Each structure stands twice: as C-alpha cells, then as structure tokens.
C-alpha cells in the first residue's frame, strides 16, 4: 500500500509489516528493519505476546500447559505461535488489507478456538493496525506487532532519540519474567520521559544494574486510557510516533542480534541494529496478581489498536 508519504508492505505469513517507508526527498527511507528469516521481526505475535512463566497459566481453576520455546517459559505464543502461521486474506484494497487467523482449541496448548483478525489501514501520514478476537471457550489474548525500528540509522541505533510516556516500568528476573513489582523510572537509565539518546540511556541502565543481560528489554507502564502516544522516535531526519490503546509498551533494543542475519541491501544485522516497540498487556499477566486481566470469554470481543505516524 502506498500514498504520497508512506509505503508499506504486508505479508500474510505472520500478519507481518514487512516494510515501512516514509517519503525522503525524491526517494524513500526505510524506518524499520526487514529480515524475512527472523521469526518475530515485524510479525504479529500471539496468542499471548511476551513471556508466560513456566509455560502455563490458570483459568477458573484449570491449569493449561503451553508449548515451551524459551525454557522453562513460553515466549510470544509458543513454538508455532501466530507469528509463524499463515493468515488468510479477507479483503485487500489500495489503502487497507484485512487478514484472519483461526486458531483451534489446543493450539500451542491454549484453550478455546480463537478467531483473530488484523486490519492494516493506510492513512495520509499513519499506518494503523486494528486487532480483534473472539473465542468459544475462556482463553487469554494479548496480540501485538513486533517491528524493529532504526529510522534509517546504521549500523546501530545509539544516536536514536526516544521519548516514552511512562513514569514506571516492571522489573524482571534474569529470565525476563516480572518480579511483580512496579518501579519508577525517575533517575534511571529507563527514564525516557524526556527525549534521550538510546546509547546514553543503555550505558546508564547497565551501570545501575537495571539491564537484562546487557539489554534494554523492559515493559513500561503508560498511564491513561484509549489511543494515546506511547513512544516517539527521532532519527535520520524523521520522526515516528507510536500510538495505542494498550496499557503498556515493551521496548527491546535488539542487543541479541549478532550479524548472522542480513537486512536490506544484504547488510548484516548486528547488536542494537533496531529497537522493538510493542504495545501490549503486561508480560506474564495471567500469573501475576494485580496485573492486567487478559482473559477473554465467549460473547466478548477483544480488540487493540496500534498506529504508526511518520514524518
């Protein structure tokens, strides 16, 4: 889909945002990394994004064991989650593509049949992804899109400026599972309430021992309800604002990339080549008292909106 300002490519495998380009003079600038071989890059992750401790959860007194793909935990829906499944094209127009996925009862261990939809709509200055899901038995749902943004900067994003509308974050254990606490970002390397260079913030985070294995891989608590700006990225002469009605946003700085994957133009994707911005519910929410209620029941409609406004 393409207009005067934006040019996007959508892939049915994983309901993926394959490329996001913004007008740059007489040409185009890629704002996101592109690597079809990466199992999460730009893809829709689910049935439950992020981590579930022990690869299990409980609903109404019944415990469900899931596919474990980051032992002992489940990450992004399991070994064959939504990101690795082929979505059906329901409709396709010049400015909108609607995709659908039917996830059967027991898919990756999740209970209930889930009917999920992802609609990608292109506006004059923004791409909006609208998710919806219904079920025939109680289950849990937490879908998001998993692009890595570099704003055209290479080989890393150290000079990328980031602003996050979050005064708090959720600390984790070494495996990425939340401790159950919510802590202020004030005075830490995770404070992006004032725009800040990613490289400088990461160094401060590591010096304060708030990193996870040298990574920025944290869930930020964004106050407010409804669709609101969560994250703003500035770099390469462009600005990208991420809006969502999700309660939180996960930010990961791509530290684990090691150059074995290649992106556009055959360039290796090395450490910190892009930052993942993932509006979502809290990681491990079904297993954490006081965290988000992520249970979907028959007769209910789960929905989420994510918009990317670029200039």
HUHUVEN-V414980 format. One record per residue. N is the residue number from 0. PSI is psi in degrees with one decimal (999 if undefined). Layout:
N/PSI + N/PSI
This chain:
0/141.3 + 1/140.3 + 2/-161.9 + 3/-22.9 + 4/-31.7 + 5/151.1 + 6/114.9 + 7/151.6 + 8/127.4 + 9/137.9 + 10/136.0 + 11/-24.6 + 12/109.8 + 13/13.3 + 14/62.9 + 15/136.2 + 16/97.1 + 17/-42.7 + 18/143.3 + 19/111.1 + 20/144.2 + 21/148.9 + 22/133.0 + 23/88.8 + 24/-124.1 + 25/-2.3 + 26/-152.3 + 27/146.0 + 28/127.9 + 29/121.2 + 30/-17.3 + 31/154.6 + 32/152.2 + 33/117.8 + 34/97.7 + 35/-23.0 + 36/-19.3 + 37/131.6 + 38/-11.7 + 39/-18.4 + 40/113.2 + 41/0.5 + 42/159.3 + 43/124.0 + 44/141.9 + 45/178.0 + 46/-19.0 + 47/113.0 + 48/152.6 + 49/-153.9 + 50/146.9 + 51/120.0 + 52/134.2 + 53/4.9 + 54/34.2 + 55/165.6 + 56/170.4 + 57/138.0 + 58/126.8 + 59/39.3 + 60/-2.2 + 61/129.7 + 62/134.4 + 63/127.4 + 64/129.3 + 65/171.1 + 66/126.4 + 67/116.3 + 68/1.9 + 69/71.5 + 70/133.8 + 71/16.2 + 72/167.8 + 73/131.2 + 74/129.2 + 75/39.3 + 76/0.3 + 77/-179.1 + 78/-38.9 + 79/57.4 + 80/-172.8 + 81/-26.0 + 82/-19.5 + 83/9.2 + 84/150.9 + 85/123.6 + 86/146.3 + 87/138.0 + 88/117.9 + 89/-42.2 + 90/155.5 + 91/126.7 + 92/-178.3 + 93/-25.6 + 94/11.0 + 95/136.3 + 96/126.8 + 97/127.6 + 98/155.8 + 99/144.2 + 100/127.8 + 101/111.5 + 102/114.8 + 103/162.1 + 104/129.2 + 105/-2.1 + 106/117.0 + 107/15.7 + 108/-6.7 + 109/139.6 + 110/153.5 + 111/149.4 + 112/126.8 + 113/128.7 + 114/107.4 + 115/144.8 + 116/144.8 + 117/119.6 + 118/119.9 + 119/117.3 + 120/130.5 + 121/119.1 + 122/-174.5 + 123/-40.0 + 124/7.8 + 125/147.2 + 126/127.9 + 127/132.4 + 128/121.9 + 129/120.5 + 130/148.5 + 131/152.2 + 132/145.0 + 133/161.7 + 134/166.8 + 135/2.8 + 136/153.0 + 137/132.7 + 138/-175.6 + 139/146.1 + 140/138.3 + 141/84.7 + 142/147.9 + 143/169.4 + 144/146.1 + 145/55.1 + 146/155.0 + 147/123.2 + 148/138.9 + 149/-4.7 + 150/26.4 + 151/0.5 + 152/137.8 + 153/154.3 + 154/-5.5 + 155/177.2 + 156/22.2 + 157/-32.5 + 158/2.7 + 159/133.3 + 160/130.4 + 161/140.1 + 162/127.4 + 163/125.9 + 164/59.0 + 165/116.4 + 166/-7.8 + 167/159.4 + 168/170.6 + 169/109.3 + 170/154.4 + 171/164.8 + 172/178.7 + 173/-21.2 + 174/5.3 + 175/-0.6 + 176/130.5 + 177/146.3 + 178/-16.1 + 179/-9.6 + 180/159.1 + 181/124.6 + 182/151.9 + 183/148.0 + 184/-13.3 + 185/127.0 + 186/9.3 + 187/170.8 + 188/-0.2 + 189/10.5 + 190/104.2 + 191/22.1 + 192/-16.8 + 193/133.5 + 194/138.1 + 195/144.0 + 196/136.7 + 197/-39.8 + 198/-43.9 + 199/-42.0 + 200/-40.6 + 201/-42.6 + 202/-41.0 + 203/-41.1 + 204/-42.8 + 205/-41.1 + 206/-29.5 + 207/1.9 + 208/37.9 + 209/4.3 + 210/168.0 + 211/97.3 + 212/43.4 + 213/7.7 + 214/150.5 + 215/109.0 + 216/71.3 + 217/150.0 + 218/126.7 + 219/139.7 + 220/113.3 + 221/113.3 + 222/160.2 + 223/171.4 + 224/163.3 + 225/-178.1 + 226/123.7 + 227/159.4 + 228/127.8 + 229/-45.6 + 230/141.8 + 231/130.0 + 232/135.3 + 233/124.7 + 234/156.2 + 235/21.2 + 236/8.7 + 237/160.7 + 238/135.7 + 239/122.4 + 240/132.1 + 241/119.2 + 242/148.4 + 243/160.5 + 244/8.2 + 245/153.2 + 246/-20.2 + 247/171.3 + 248/131.2 + 249/134.2 + 250/124.3 + 251/131.5 + 252/13.0 + 253/26.2 + 254/-25.0 + 255/-11.1 + 256/135.0 + 257/12.3 + 258/-3.3 + 259/-24.3 + 260/150.4 + 261/146.1 + 262/-146.3 + 263/136.7 + 264/15.1 + 265/13.4 + 266/134.5 + 267/144.3 + 268/103.4 + 269/-175.6 + 270/135.4 + 271/32.7 + 272/-19.1 + 273/160.3 + 274/128.2 + 275/130.4 + 276/113.2 + 277/91.8 + 278/132.2 + 279/178.8 + 280/168.0 + 281/142.2 + 282/141.2 + 283/23.8 + 284/-40.0 + 285/-20.5 + 286/5.6 + 287/110.1 + 288/132.2 + 289/-9.5 + 290/-177.9 + 291/147.6 + 292/111.2 + 293/14.4 + 294/130.9 + 295/133.2 + 296/157.4 + 297/138.0 + 298/-14.3 + 299/157.0 + 300/120.6 + 301/140.0 + 302/156.3 + 303/142.1 + 304/134.8 + 305/127.9 + 306/143.2 + 307/108.7 + 308/121.1 + 309/145.4 + 310/999
